[in-house]
Amino acid sequence: MKIHNKKKYLSFLKFKRDFQKYGLEKARSYELILHWLNNRLSRSQFLVLSGILVGCTAGLAGVILKTLVHNIHYFITHKVHFEYQILFYIIFPFLGIVLTTSIVLTLFKGQDRKGIGAILYEIAQNSSIVASVKMYSQVIQSAITVGLGGSAGLESPIAVTGAAIGSNYAQTYRLSYKERTLLLAAGATAGIASAFNAPIAGIMFAFEILLTGVVFTDFIPLVVAAVCGSLLSRILLQEDVLFRFYTREPFNYKNVPYYLILGIVTGLYARYFLVISQKVEHFIKGLKLSRMRKAMFGGAVLSLLCVLFPPLFGEGYETVKAFTNGNTYSIIENSFFRYFEIGDWTVIIFLVLVCLLKAFATSFTIFSGGNGGNFAPSLFAGGTVGYLFALICQHLGFADVPVTNLVLVGMAGAMSGVLYAPLTAIFLIAESSFGYDLFIPLMIVAIMSYLIAKWFSPISPELKFLADQGKIFTNKHDNNILFLLRTEDFIDKYSETISENAPVTELFELVKNGNKNIFAVVDETKRLKGILTLDDIRPYLFNKEIDPSLSVIQIMKAPPAVVYPDFKPLEILQIFDDTGVWNLPVVSETNGFIGFISKSSILMSYRQLLKEYSD
């Protein structure tokens, strides 16, 4: 404890010296105050203060982004006039993706790692250090993409922005990994809370998605950050910008069958959404086009979809609000379907196509060069599925169908299945609709959808590739620690080698003058031929009647297994367990000897990391 305080005091003195030497140009007075507070306050007190500051900053970033997109939408829908409405949907979605890609290539040097996976990667592989550029880059990119009609959501960019704010704040005050991770999560929590004015949902998002595999006992900074973000959203954002639903029916236990069926439907739809997303991503990555050409192609596809189905334009929250307010026909008045006689089946067919194509519109928006996430698309799609299900039930003659409730719980169901976050979905809809009496149907639908998604894939397909490579944490805490270890750090590149044709007397000298207990036998090209341990050598070492002509190749043995540099420590430990040995040779693809790797060195590093992550 004394050492820790001494480090903080020395850090403070260094900052004070820089402040006095360079003045306000190099050091800000409020940072001096915070350094002083960090030195004076206890760890818990400073973390609570940090949670407030990070929460307010990240919440303000979320408010700015929502306001930017709202104003862009207002400008292009009310100030820009087209003789033909079709031009509106052709120009703006295309322009949004192309402009975003241009900005990424010119201003941000092509660095566009985005989405929740980017945050999880920084937590697991980069000690929760997020580049400072992400404190504003995501805001700019997503504002242009979604503001001009990209069929994606703002919540993931807001979360990344908040995470970057929390991480950089922690770096400024030299906080430890666990404190840095906590403030990173607090920033993302505040961002989500401000986006939906839903603090509990923001906290659930942090625990369900961001802090998977990270053990925390101090979560108060998350709570205060969520409250700050939500308050700023409530105070600063206009009522029509907030994600709010004021109409719903009282919960009736007789409607439980509706919710059971809807849970299955939204679970299957969530799986469809994820599969389409993966296929589109692989398709776009496989195109042999430049990034700008991919953006133009994706923008053209998105514009075509928006022309045919205008509800695919932008986040889509206004469409969902129209469902809950009973303005059914307003959603198709700008589409080609207005030329048909609008009846119940016309609306049903239209909504079926919207649901199916929403997965394509979102995927082309994100993977062709735009910036956004799956929060809003999953909520839009879930609300549409819920409304579609209610319409079909009414058309089949069922009475007293809870239409608004089905729209609301449908949003929770789709979001739960797409993001693998049932608690976040439940509390998000409950807070956004003031529908705490809907907890039972929300839990039924969200959990059923989540279980169906888990049945198809234990890990979200969006994150599965990173999880399989060990680049993000999962619920397996031991594996998370092992994935942090790097195989190259454990290779003894100064291992002793001896030629296969060398006499045993040369081997004896190697044992006498060295300090190794295992030796690699190699040929002239340094390719591994076999190994020798002290136990193998000992019978010859003390044999006075040894034949001087005896060569190493005659007494060496084949290794029980070999390790390649790209093997993960978890794989290597499994090999050690299977073979029952403590040292294995590491070779290249051409069997060139690199060095030996020790089981004990891996286990010692694992224990050290486990201790650090548990403190």
PLY file of the C-alpha trace (Angstrom):
ply
format ascii 1.0
element vertex 615
property float x
property float y
property float z
element edge 614
property int vertex1
property int vertex2
end_header
0.00 0.00 0.00
2.87 2.35 0.86
4.55 1.60 -2.46
1.30 2.36 -4.31
0.91 5.71 -2.51
4.54 6.54 -3.19
4.05 5.91 -6.91
0.99 8.17 -6.95
2.88 10.89 -5.10
5.83 10.71 -7.49
3.40 10.84 -10.43
1.84 13.96 -8.90
5.24 15.61 -8.38
6.22 14.92 -11.98
2.98 16.42 -13.25
3.42 19.47 -11.00
6.96 19.97 -12.30
5.76 19.80 -15.91
2.98 22.22 -15.07
5.39 24.75 -13.59
7.84 24.33 -16.46
5.48 24.46 -19.44
2.46 26.29 -18.07
-1.10 25.86 -19.28
0.01 24.88 -22.79
1.30 21.56 -21.50
-0.79 20.91 -18.42
-4.39 21.75 -17.60
-5.28 23.07 -14.17
-8.19 20.68 -13.69
-5.81 17.76 -14.26
-3.58 19.15 -11.54
-6.57 19.16 -9.20
-7.49 15.59 -10.15
-3.91 14.43 -9.61
-4.04 16.03 -6.17
-7.39 14.33 -5.46
-6.02 10.99 -6.66
-3.26 11.37 -4.11
-5.62 12.39 -1.30
-8.71 10.25 -1.83
-8.99 6.52 -1.24
-9.17 4.21 -4.24
-12.95 3.78 -3.93
-13.57 7.51 -3.54
-11.45 8.42 -6.56
-13.16 5.74 -8.65
-16.59 7.14 -7.77
-15.39 10.64 -8.74
-13.94 9.18 -11.93
-17.24 7.45 -12.69
-19.06 10.78 -12.43
-16.58 12.59 -14.70
-16.39 9.79 -17.27
-20.16 9.31 -17.16
-20.84 13.00 -17.79
-18.31 13.18 -20.62
-19.46 9.97 -22.33
-23.11 10.92 -21.81
-22.46 14.30 -23.40
-20.79 12.58 -26.35
-23.91 10.43 -26.75
-26.15 13.49 -26.61
-24.00 15.26 -29.22
-24.16 12.28 -31.57
-27.93 11.85 -31.22
-28.42 15.59 -31.76
-26.15 15.62 -34.81
-28.04 12.77 -36.46
-31.41 14.30 -35.57
-30.40 17.64 -37.12
-28.99 15.98 -40.24
-32.23 14.03 -40.61
-34.28 17.18 -40.11
-32.23 19.09 -42.67
-32.40 16.50 -45.43
-36.08 15.73 -44.84
-37.42 19.29 -44.34
-34.95 21.65 -46.00
-33.85 19.67 -49.05
-36.62 19.29 -51.61
-36.77 16.91 -54.54
-39.24 16.97 -57.35
-39.28 13.20 -57.16
-39.05 11.52 -53.73
-37.18 8.59 -55.27
-34.08 10.81 -55.69
-34.01 11.38 -51.93
-33.55 7.67 -51.21
-31.10 7.20 -54.07
-28.72 10.02 -53.14
-28.42 10.19 -49.35
-27.78 6.55 -48.26
-25.20 6.19 -51.04
-23.60 9.50 -50.09
-23.46 8.54 -46.40
-21.40 5.37 -46.92
-19.09 6.92 -49.52
-18.44 10.02 -47.39
-17.75 7.91 -44.30
-15.25 5.77 -46.19
-13.56 8.86 -47.61
-13.17 10.33 -44.13
-11.77 7.06 -42.77
-9.20 6.87 -45.58
-8.15 10.53 -45.44
-8.50 11.66 -41.83
-8.08 8.40 -39.93
-5.53 6.66 -42.21
-7.83 3.75 -42.98
-8.18 2.68 -39.33
-11.84 1.79 -38.91
-12.01 -0.97 -36.28
-15.55 -0.59 -35.04
-18.33 -2.30 -33.12
-18.50 -3.97 -29.73
-15.88 -6.50 -30.82
-13.34 -3.67 -30.98
-13.91 -2.84 -27.29
-13.69 -6.49 -26.25
-10.44 -6.85 -28.20
-8.89 -3.85 -26.40
-9.91 -5.27 -23.00
-8.42 -8.71 -23.68
-5.41 -7.94 -25.85
-4.45 -4.33 -25.23
-4.81 -3.97 -21.44
-7.99 -1.90 -21.95
-6.00 0.83 -23.70
-8.18 2.42 -26.41
-6.70 4.85 -28.91
-7.57 8.47 -28.12
-8.74 9.02 -31.70
-11.79 6.86 -30.95
-13.07 9.53 -28.56
-14.28 11.46 -31.61
-13.77 9.34 -34.74
-16.82 7.13 -34.10
-19.03 10.18 -33.56
-18.03 11.72 -36.89
-18.30 8.51 -38.90
-21.60 7.25 -37.49
-23.21 10.70 -37.64
-22.58 10.82 -41.38
-23.52 7.19 -42.03
-26.75 7.08 -40.03
-27.63 10.76 -40.46
-27.71 10.35 -44.23
-29.81 7.20 -44.05
-27.49 4.30 -43.27
-29.58 1.39 -41.99
-27.65 0.99 -38.73
-27.68 2.18 -35.13
-25.77 4.80 -33.18
-25.51 2.83 -29.95
-22.38 0.79 -30.79
-20.43 3.91 -31.88
-21.62 5.67 -28.72
-20.41 2.71 -26.63
-17.00 2.72 -28.36
-16.72 6.48 -27.85
-17.58 6.16 -24.15
-15.12 3.29 -23.75
-12.36 5.39 -25.33
-13.16 8.28 -22.99
-13.01 6.02 -19.92
-9.82 4.31 -21.04
-7.97 7.54 -21.82
-9.08 9.10 -18.55
-7.64 6.09 -16.70
-4.41 6.29 -18.71
-4.02 9.98 -17.83
-4.07 9.19 -14.11
-2.03 6.00 -14.47
-4.69 3.68 -13.09
-4.20 -0.09 -13.04
-5.60 -2.54 -15.58
-8.66 -3.40 -13.51
-9.45 0.24 -12.78
-8.87 1.11 -16.44
-11.23 -1.66 -17.52
-13.83 -0.52 -15.00
-13.76 3.07 -16.28
-13.77 1.86 -19.88
-16.96 -0.05 -19.09
-18.32 2.98 -17.21
-17.85 5.16 -20.29
-19.63 2.65 -22.51
-22.37 2.28 -19.89
-22.93 6.04 -19.79
-23.05 6.15 -23.59
-25.74 3.46 -23.79
-27.66 5.05 -20.90
-27.65 8.42 -22.68
-28.68 6.89 -26.00
-31.81 5.29 -24.52
-32.23 7.27 -21.28
-32.05 3.85 -19.62
-29.39 3.64 -16.87
-30.17 0.08 -15.74
-29.97 -1.17 -19.33
-26.56 0.51 -19.62
-25.31 -1.32 -16.54
-26.68 -4.64 -17.79
-24.92 -4.03 -21.13
-21.60 -3.63 -19.32
-22.00 -6.81 -17.28
-23.45 -8.99 -20.07
-21.21 -7.97 -22.95
-18.19 -5.88 -21.98
-17.10 -7.41 -18.70
-17.51 -11.05 -19.72
-14.69 -13.02 -18.10
-13.55 -10.07 -15.97
-14.28 -10.35 -12.25
-15.31 -7.14 -10.47
-16.44 -6.43 -6.92
-16.57 -2.63 -7.27
-19.40 -1.63 -9.61
-20.43 1.70 -8.04
-18.58 3.72 -10.75
-20.72 1.94 -13.35
-23.89 2.98 -11.53
-22.93 6.64 -11.16
-21.73 6.79 -14.77
-25.03 5.35 -15.99
-27.02 7.84 -13.91
-24.95 10.77 -15.21
-25.33 9.68 -18.83
-29.07 9.16 -18.46
-29.61 12.51 -16.71
-27.74 14.41 -19.41
-29.83 12.68 -22.06
-33.05 13.53 -20.27
-32.06 17.16 -19.70
-30.51 18.02 -23.06
-32.28 15.91 -25.67
-35.61 16.94 -27.16
-38.58 14.70 -26.48
-38.86 13.52 -30.09
-35.21 12.38 -30.06
-35.59 10.18 -26.99
-36.29 6.46 -27.34
-39.65 6.61 -25.58
-42.96 4.72 -25.86
-45.95 5.96 -23.94
-48.73 3.60 -25.05
-49.17 -0.02 -24.05
-51.83 -2.42 -22.81
-51.94 -3.81 -19.25
-50.43 -7.27 -18.92
-53.00 -10.06 -19.01
-51.88 -13.58 -18.15
-54.32 -14.91 -20.77
-52.02 -13.46 -23.45
-49.05 -15.62 -22.41
-49.48 -17.93 -25.48
-48.90 -14.92 -27.74
-45.64 -14.18 -25.96
-44.48 -17.81 -26.07
-44.99 -17.97 -29.83
-43.40 -14.56 -30.33
-40.35 -15.67 -28.34
-39.81 -18.54 -30.78
-40.41 -16.30 -33.81
-37.99 -13.58 -32.66
-35.37 -16.19 -31.76
-35.52 -17.67 -35.25
-35.49 -14.21 -36.80
-32.44 -13.24 -34.73
-30.62 -16.29 -36.07
-31.62 -15.34 -39.62
-30.35 -11.79 -39.04
-26.96 -13.01 -37.80
-26.52 -15.55 -40.59
-27.29 -12.95 -43.26
-24.91 -10.52 -41.57
-22.07 -13.07 -41.67
-22.74 -13.99 -45.30
-22.80 -10.36 -46.42
-19.58 -9.66 -44.51
-17.80 -12.57 -46.21
-19.23 -11.55 -49.58
-17.98 -7.97 -49.31
-14.56 -9.04 -48.00
-14.27 -11.41 -50.94
-14.84 -8.68 -53.52
-11.63 -7.79 -55.31
-12.36 -4.09 -55.18
-10.76 -1.11 -53.46
-12.36 0.12 -50.25
-13.88 3.10 -52.04
-15.38 0.88 -54.73
-16.78 -1.42 -52.07
-18.34 1.63 -50.41
-19.90 2.70 -53.70
-21.23 -0.80 -54.31
-22.65 -1.10 -50.79
-24.10 2.41 -50.99
-25.83 1.56 -54.26
-27.36 -1.60 -52.77
-28.54 0.32 -49.71
-30.06 3.10 -51.82
-31.96 0.56 -53.91
-33.35 -1.08 -50.78
-34.39 2.30 -49.35
-36.11 3.24 -52.62
-38.16 0.05 -52.53
-38.74 0.06 -48.76
-38.37 3.52 -47.14
-38.63 2.17 -43.54
-35.11 0.78 -44.06
-33.82 4.38 -44.17
-31.91 5.33 -41.00
-32.38 3.89 -37.52
-36.09 3.18 -38.03
-37.28 4.24 -34.57
-39.97 6.49 -36.05
-41.43 3.49 -37.84
-41.61 1.51 -34.59
-43.27 4.48 -32.87
-45.80 4.53 -35.71
-46.61 0.88 -34.95
-47.32 1.66 -31.29
-49.35 4.77 -32.18
-51.52 2.95 -34.71
-50.23 4.91 -37.75
-49.90 1.75 -39.80
-50.38 3.12 -43.28
-47.97 6.04 -42.85
-45.03 3.64 -43.10
-45.78 2.69 -46.71
-46.99 5.99 -48.11
-43.58 6.79 -49.66
-43.04 3.32 -51.12
-44.19 1.77 -54.39
-46.78 -0.16 -52.40
-48.90 2.98 -52.25
-49.88 2.29 -55.86
-51.61 -0.90 -54.72
-54.88 -1.11 -52.88
-53.76 -0.99 -49.26
-55.41 -3.76 -47.32
-54.38 -6.00 -44.46
-52.49 -8.44 -46.67
-50.72 -5.61 -48.50
-49.36 -4.35 -45.19
-48.43 -7.88 -44.09
-46.51 -8.63 -47.31
-44.79 -5.24 -47.09
-43.70 -5.85 -43.49
-42.48 -9.38 -44.23
-40.23 -8.00 -46.96
-39.03 -5.20 -44.67
-38.07 -7.73 -41.98
-36.23 -9.97 -44.43
-34.38 -7.10 -46.13
-33.47 -5.24 -42.93
-30.68 -7.78 -42.31
-29.25 -7.04 -45.78
-29.60 -3.26 -45.45
-27.80 -3.21 -42.09
-25.04 -5.56 -43.21
-24.30 -3.63 -46.40
-24.29 -0.38 -44.41
-21.75 -1.60 -41.85
-19.47 -3.87 -43.86
-19.19 -1.85 -47.06
-17.71 1.15 -45.26
-20.36 2.77 -43.06
-20.21 3.01 -39.29
-22.97 1.78 -37.00
-24.13 -1.15 -34.94
-26.86 -3.75 -34.52
-28.67 -2.20 -31.56
-31.15 -0.10 -33.52
-31.58 -2.61 -36.39
-32.41 -5.42 -33.95
-34.92 -3.19 -32.12
-36.49 -2.04 -35.39
-36.69 -5.58 -36.74
-38.06 -6.94 -33.46
-40.75 -4.27 -33.30
-41.70 -4.99 -36.90
-41.84 -8.74 -36.26
-44.02 -8.12 -33.20
-46.40 -5.89 -35.13
-46.50 -8.30 -38.04
-47.31 -11.16 -35.67
-50.13 -9.09 -34.11
-51.59 -8.28 -37.54
-51.58 -11.94 -38.57
-53.29 -12.93 -35.31
-55.97 -10.29 -35.85
-56.47 -11.37 -39.45
-56.92 -14.97 -38.29
-59.79 -13.84 -36.08
-58.19 -13.68 -32.62
-59.77 -11.05 -30.39
-58.08 -8.63 -27.96
-54.60 -9.05 -29.43
-52.17 -6.86 -27.37
-50.66 -5.15 -30.42
-48.54 -2.52 -28.65
-47.23 -5.00 -26.11
-46.23 -7.41 -28.88
-44.32 -4.61 -30.61
-42.46 -3.77 -27.38
-41.60 -7.33 -26.34
-40.73 -8.16 -29.96
-38.00 -5.52 -29.78
-36.62 -7.15 -26.64
-36.76 -10.60 -28.25
-34.86 -9.68 -31.41
-32.28 -7.65 -29.50
-31.74 -10.48 -27.02
-31.14 -13.00 -29.82
-28.95 -10.75 -31.98
-26.75 -9.32 -29.21
-26.90 -12.31 -26.84
-27.92 -9.87 -24.11
-31.34 -10.77 -22.63
-31.02 -8.66 -19.46
-30.01 -5.58 -21.44
-32.99 -6.07 -23.74
-35.45 -6.61 -20.88
-34.45 -3.53 -18.92
-34.04 -1.37 -22.03
-37.65 -1.87 -23.13
-38.98 -1.72 -19.56
-37.25 1.63 -18.96
-38.05 3.07 -22.39
-41.75 2.27 -22.17
-42.19 2.76 -18.41
-43.51 -0.77 -18.73
-42.27 -2.43 -15.57
-45.57 -4.31 -15.47
-44.41 -5.97 -18.71
-41.48 -7.72 -17.02
-43.12 -11.14 -17.29
-43.76 -11.03 -21.08
-40.40 -9.31 -21.61
-38.61 -12.10 -19.75
-40.56 -14.82 -21.58
-39.76 -13.47 -25.04
-36.18 -12.32 -24.37
-35.10 -15.54 -22.65
-36.73 -17.79 -25.26
-35.05 -15.86 -28.06
-31.70 -15.99 -26.25
-31.94 -19.75 -25.67
-32.75 -20.35 -29.34
-29.76 -18.22 -30.36
-27.50 -20.12 -27.94
-28.80 -23.42 -29.28
-27.57 -22.50 -32.74
-24.29 -20.99 -31.55
-22.97 -20.81 -27.93
-21.12 -17.58 -28.78
-22.48 -14.73 -30.86
-21.46 -15.33 -34.51
-20.39 -11.70 -34.61
-17.72 -12.45 -31.99
-17.06 -16.14 -32.62
-14.05 -15.61 -34.87
-12.33 -13.43 -32.27
-13.28 -15.85 -29.47
-11.90 -18.86 -31.34
-8.60 -17.04 -31.78
-8.52 -16.16 -28.09
-8.60 -12.44 -28.85
-11.56 -11.66 -26.62
-12.69 -12.93 -23.23
-15.42 -15.52 -22.78
-17.13 -16.93 -19.68
-14.23 -19.40 -19.25
-12.05 -17.35 -16.91
-9.06 -19.74 -16.90
-8.93 -19.78 -20.69
-9.09 -15.99 -20.78
-5.92 -15.75 -18.70
-4.15 -18.36 -20.83
-5.11 -16.51 -24.02
-3.30 -13.45 -22.70
-0.03 -15.38 -22.73
2.10 -15.38 -25.88
3.87 -18.55 -26.95
6.95 -16.70 -28.21
7.62 -15.40 -24.69
8.19 -18.95 -23.42
10.51 -20.26 -26.13
14.08 -20.73 -24.88
15.94 -19.57 -27.98
19.29 -20.21 -26.27
18.67 -23.94 -26.03
21.68 -26.24 -26.51
21.99 -28.08 -29.84
24.36 -30.75 -31.07
24.96 -32.31 -34.46
23.52 -35.76 -35.07
26.95 -36.98 -36.27
28.88 -35.63 -33.27
30.60 -38.19 -30.98
29.21 -38.70 -27.50
32.36 -37.22 -26.00
31.35 -33.86 -27.47
27.95 -34.32 -25.86
29.65 -34.99 -22.51
31.54 -31.70 -22.80
28.26 -29.91 -23.55
26.73 -31.34 -20.38
29.84 -30.53 -18.34
30.14 -26.88 -19.42
26.45 -26.03 -19.84
23.46 -25.66 -17.56
20.75 -27.31 -19.65
19.07 -30.64 -18.98
17.66 -31.18 -22.46
19.41 -31.00 -25.83
18.23 -30.82 -29.44
19.88 -33.06 -32.02
20.01 -31.32 -35.43
21.43 -31.96 -38.89
23.62 -29.67 -40.97
20.63 -27.46 -41.89
19.55 -27.10 -38.24
16.49 -29.26 -38.72
15.42 -31.22 -35.67
16.30 -34.92 -35.75
15.75 -35.88 -32.11
16.26 -34.89 -28.47
18.32 -36.02 -25.49
17.74 -35.46 -21.78
20.12 -35.89 -18.86
18.32 -39.11 -17.98
19.10 -40.42 -21.48
22.76 -39.41 -21.22
23.46 -40.53 -17.65
24.09 -44.28 -18.42
26.77 -43.33 -20.96
28.21 -40.46 -18.94
29.45 -42.72 -16.14
30.38 -45.69 -18.31
34.19 -45.93 -18.49
34.01 -48.58 -21.19
32.06 -46.36 -23.61
32.94 -46.81 -27.29
34.63 -43.54 -28.44
33.16 -44.03 -31.93
29.61 -43.92 -30.59
27.73 -40.98 -32.15
24.85 -38.92 -30.88
22.46 -40.23 -33.55
22.75 -43.70 -32.04
21.48 -42.70 -28.60
19.05 -39.89 -29.38
15.27 -40.41 -29.25
12.34 -38.91 -31.10
10.47 -36.16 -29.23
7.05 -37.21 -27.92
5.56 -34.22 -29.76
6.64 -30.95 -31.33
5.21 -27.45 -30.94
4.85 -24.81 -33.64
5.19 -21.06 -32.93
1.55 -20.36 -33.82
0.24 -22.80 -31.20
-1.65 -21.13 -28.34
-0.49 -21.75 -24.72
-3.77 -23.56 -24.06
-3.03 -25.99 -26.91
0.54 -26.46 -25.69
-0.58 -27.26 -22.15
-2.93 -29.87 -23.55
0.01 -31.45 -25.42
2.06 -31.44 -22.22
-0.79 -33.21 -20.41
-1.17 -35.78 -23.21
2.55 -36.60 -23.39
3.38 -36.34 -19.68
6.62 -34.40 -20.29
7.77 -30.98 -19.09
9.80 -29.79 -22.10
8.98 -29.89 -25.81
10.89 -28.69 -28.89
9.53 -25.80 -30.97
10.07 -26.13 -34.71
9.22 -24.18 -37.85
7.02 -25.46 -40.66
10.16 -26.91 -42.31
11.13 -28.66 -39.05
13.85 -26.12 -38.29
14.70 -26.11 -34.60
13.78 -22.87 -32.79
14.11 -23.74 -29.11
12.52 -25.60 -26.20
9.38 -24.60 -24.34
8.81 -25.49 -20.69
5.50 -26.36 -19.06
6.65 -24.85 -15.77
7.34 -21.44 -17.37
3.81 -21.28 -18.77
2.25 -22.28 -15.45
4.34 -19.75 -13.51
3.25 -16.93 -15.84
-0.34 -18.10 -15.60
-0.22 -17.98 -11.79
1.28 -14.49 -11.87
-1.42 -13.19 -14.23
-4.13 -14.87 -12.19
-2.85 -13.09 -9.10
-2.80 -9.71 -10.87
-6.31 -10.14 -12.30
-7.71 -11.28 -8.95
-6.30 -8.45 -6.82
0 1
1 2
2 3
3 4
4 5
5 6
6 7
7 8
8 9
9 10
10 11
11 12
12 13
13 14
14 15
15 16
16 17
17 18
18 19
19 20
20 21
21 22
22 23
23 24
24 25
25 26
26 27
27 28
28 29
29 30
30 31
31 32
32 33
33 34
34 35
35 36
36 37
37 38
38 39
39 40
40 41
41 42
42 43
43 44
44 45
45 46
46 47
47 48
48 49
49 50
50 51
51 52
52 53
53 54
54 55
55 56
56 57
57 58
58 59
59 60
60 61
61 62
62 63
63 64
64 65
65 66
66 67
67 68
68 69
69 70
70 71
71 72
72 73
73 74
74 75
75 76
76 77
77 78
78 79
79 80
80 81
81 82
82 83
83 84
84 85
85 86
86 87
87 88
88 89
89 90
90 91
91 92
92 93
93 94
94 95
95 96
96 97
97 98
98 99
99 100
100 101
101 102
102 103
103 104
104 105
105 106
106 107
107 108
108 109
109 110
110 111
111 112
112 113
113 114
114 115
115 116
116 117
117 118
118 119
119 120
120 121
121 122
122 123
123 124
124 125
125 126
126 127
127 128
128 129
129 130
130 131
131 132
132 133
133 134
134 135
135 136
136 137
137 138
138 139
139 140
140 141
141 142
142 143
143 144
144 145
145 146
146 147
147 148
148 149
149 150
150 151
151 152
152 153
153 154
154 155
155 156
156 157
157 158
158 159
159 160
160 161
161 162
162 163
163 164
164 165
165 166
166 167
167 168
168 169
169 170
170 171
171 172
172 173
173 174
174 175
175 176
176 177
177 178
178 179
179 180
180 181
181 182
182 183
183 184
184 185
185 186
186 187
187 188
188 189
189 190
190 191
191 192
192 193
193 194
194 195
195 196
196 197
197 198
198 199
199 200
200 201
201 202
202 203
203 204
204 205
205 206
206 207
207 208
208 209
209 210
210 211
211 212
212 213
213 214
214 215
215 216
216 217
217 218
218 219
219 220
220 221
221 222
222 223
223 224
224 225
225 226
226 227
227 228
228 229
229 230
230 231
231 232
232 233
233 234
234 235
235 236
236 237
237 238
238 239
239 240
240 241
241 242
242 243
243 244
244 245
245 246
246 247
247 248
248 249
249 250
250 251
251 252
252 253
253 254
254 255
255 256
256 257
257 258
258 259
259 260
260 261
261 262
262 263
263 264
264 265
265 266
266 267
267 268
268 269
269 270
270 271
271 272
272 273
273 274
274 275
275 276
276 277
277 278
278 279
279 280
280 281
281 282
282 283
283 284
284 285
285 286
286 287
287 288
288 289
289 290
290 291
291 292
292 293
293 294
294 295
295 296
296 297
297 298
298 299
299 300
300 301
301 302
302 303
303 304
304 305
305 306
306 307
307 308
308 309
309 310
310 311
311 312
312 313
313 314
314 315
315 316
316 317
317 318
318 319
319 320
320 321
321 322
322 323
323 324
324 325
325 326
326 327
327 328
328 329
329 330
330 331
331 332
332 333
333 334
334 335
335 336
336 337
337 338
338 339
339 340
340 341
341 342
342 343
343 344
344 345
345 346
346 347
347 348
348 349
349 350
350 351
351 352
352 353
353 354
354 355
355 356
356 357
357 358
358 359
359 360
360 361
361 362
362 363
363 364
364 365
365 366
366 367
367 368
368 369
369 370
370 371
371 372
372 373
373 374
374 375
375 376
376 377
377 378
378 379
379 380
380 381
381 382
382 383
383 384
384 385
385 386
386 387
387 388
388 389
389 390
390 391
391 392
392 393
393 394
394 395
395 396
396 397
397 398
398 399
399 400
400 401
401 402
402 403
403 404
404 405
405 406
406 407
407 408
408 409
409 410
410 411
411 412
412 413
413 414
414 415
415 416
416 417
417 418
418 419
419 420
420 421
421 422
422 423
423 424
424 425
425 426
426 427
427 428
428 429
429 430
430 431
431 432
432 433
433 434
434 435
435 436
436 437
437 438
438 439
439 440
440 441
441 442
442 443
443 444
444 445
445 446
446 447
447 448
448 449
449 450
450 451
451 452
452 453
453 454
454 455
455 456
456 457
457 458
458 459
459 460
460 461
461 462
462 463
463 464
464 465
465 466
466 467
467 468
468 469
469 470
470 471
471 472
472 473
473 474
474 475
475 476
476 477
477 478
478 479
479 480
480 481
481 482
482 483
483 484
484 485
485 486
486 487
487 488
488 489
489 490
490 491
491 492
492 493
493 494
494 495
495 496
496 497
497 498
498 499
499 500
500 501
501 502
502 503
503 504
504 505
505 506
506 507
507 508
508 509
509 510
510 511
511 512
512 513
513 514
514 515
515 516
516 517
517 518
518 519
519 520
520 521
521 522
522 523
523 524
524 525
525 526
526 527
527 528
528 529
529 530
530 531
531 532
532 533
533 534
534 535
535 536
536 537
537 538
538 539
539 540
540 541
541 542
542 543
543 544
544 545
545 546
546 547
547 548
548 549
549 550
550 551
551 552
552 553
553 554
554 555
555 556
556 557
557 558
558 559
559 560
560 561
561 562
562 563
563 564
564 565
565 566
566 567
567 568
568 569
569 570
570 571
571 572
572 573
573 574
574 575
575 576
576 577
577 578
578 579
579 580
580 581
581 582
582 583
583 584
584 585
585 586
586 587
587 588
588 589
589 590
590 591
591 592
592 593
593 594
594 595
595 596
596 597
597 598
598 599
599 600
600 601
601 602
602 603
603 604
604 605
605 606
606 607
607 608
608 609
609 610
610 611
611 612
612 613
613 614
